[in-house]
């Protein structure tokens, strides 16, 4: 979406507006929020929009291999919260040099942003 200018000259960012209000109950008689999730009378999500879209896709696709089949007994993949630590033996000299320069670049960028904030 884009930014629009009103007749009074104010700028309205539609992307920011929709992101801010995506969990607010939508106007109408469908019992959904602005994202499209089905909600109950208290505004709690009953069926997320991703599940509704996935179900509609499975109804239209005739190829069974394209449909997602979830086995409740199958182990779920672990969520990757933080990057795993790399042992020094696994890293080549070029990679170590790259990591060192990347750290230096980050320090330089933080100094530049601080200087830019001071200049304003």
URURFEN-V585290 format. One record per residue. RES is the residue in one letter. PSI is psi in degrees with one decimal (999 if undefined). Layout:
<<RES | PSI> <RES | PSI>>
//
This chain:
<<X | 176.3> <X | 179.4> <X | 134.3> <X | 151.0> <X | 129.1> <X | 173.7> <X | -25.0> <X | -1.9> <X | 1.6> <X | 147.6> <X | 130.2> <X | 118.8> <X | 105.8> <X | -33.8> <X | -44.6> <X | -38.6> <X | -43.6> <X | -37.1> <X | -37.0> <X | -34.2> <X | 22.7> <X | -18.7> <X | 7.2> <X | 142.2> <X | 131.0> <X | 152.0> <X | 133.0> <X | -168.4> <X | 26.0> <X | -5.9> <X | 55.0> <X | 160.7> <X | -179.3> <X | -24.1> <X | -29.7> <X | 0.6> <X | 139.1> <X | 131.3> <X | 159.5> <X | -171.3> <X | -19.2> <X | -1.5> <X | 8.0> <X | 142.7> <X | 123.5> <X | -50.6> <X | 117.0> <X | 154.3> <X | -30.7> <X | -37.0> <X | -37.6> <X | -42.7> <X | -41.2> <X | -39.8> <X | -40.9> <X | -37.7> <X | -42.2> <X | -30.3> <X | -31.5> <X | -25.8> <X | 126.4> <X | -17.1> <X | 113.8> <X | -27.9> <X | -20.4> <X | -19.1> <X | 144.7> <X | 125.5> <X | 121.4> <X | 122.5> <X | 121.7> <X | -27.1> <X | -11.2> <X | 144.4> <X | 137.4> <X | 142.2> <X | 143.7> <X | 143.1> <X | 135.7> <X | 95.7> <X | -45.1> <X | 147.9> <X | 142.9> <X | 152.7> <X | 139.9> <X | 130.0> <X | 152.3> <X | -27.8> <X | -23.0> <X | -10.5> <X | 134.7> <X | 170.4> <X | -38.0> <X | -39.8> <X | -39.1> <X | -41.8> <X | -40.3> <X | -43.3> <X | -39.8> <X | -44.5> <X | -32.7> <X | -40.3> <X | -42.0> <X | -40.0> <X | -38.9> <X | -40.3> <X | -41.8> <X | -42.4> <X | -39.7> <X | -37.9> <X | -42.0> <X | -42.7> <X | -37.3> <X | -43.0> <X | -38.4> <X | -37.2> <X | -37.0> <X | -34.5> <X | -27.3> <X | 999>>
//
